[in-house]
Amino acid sequence: MILGIIQIVLAVLMVVAILLQQRGTGLSSAFGGEGNVYRTKRGAEKIIFIATIILAIAFLATAFLNVLL
């Protein structure tokens, strides 16, 4: 029961973290609108990126625990 609630909270937080990440300007970047091919993440963008990875790992761990228990 409590594991399911934790999993739902992690899923919502992960969706929010994914949606907060900026990606170009939509489809215009696919057609050459974005000139940067590679750039490093800095500041808040890097923190959100790392938080997304941590949330995904925590979500997978709770899902695995949910299957085992």
C-alpha positions, 0 to 999 in steps of 0.5 A, a space after each residue: 500500500 505505502 509502496 504504491 503511494 511512493 511509486 505514484 509520487 515518484 512517477 508524478 515527480 519524474 513527469 514534472 522533471 521531464 517536462 521542465 527540461 528545455 529542448 530547442 524550440 519544438 519541431 523547428 530544431 528538427 529542421 535546422 532551427 537550432 544551430 547548437 549540435 552539442 552543448 554542456 548542461 549548466 546550472 538549473 538545467 544540470 540539476 533537473 537532469 540529474 534529478 530526473 535520473 535519480 527519480 527514474 532509478 528510485 521509480 525502478 527500484 520501487 517497482 522492483 520492490 513492489 514485484 518482489 513483495 
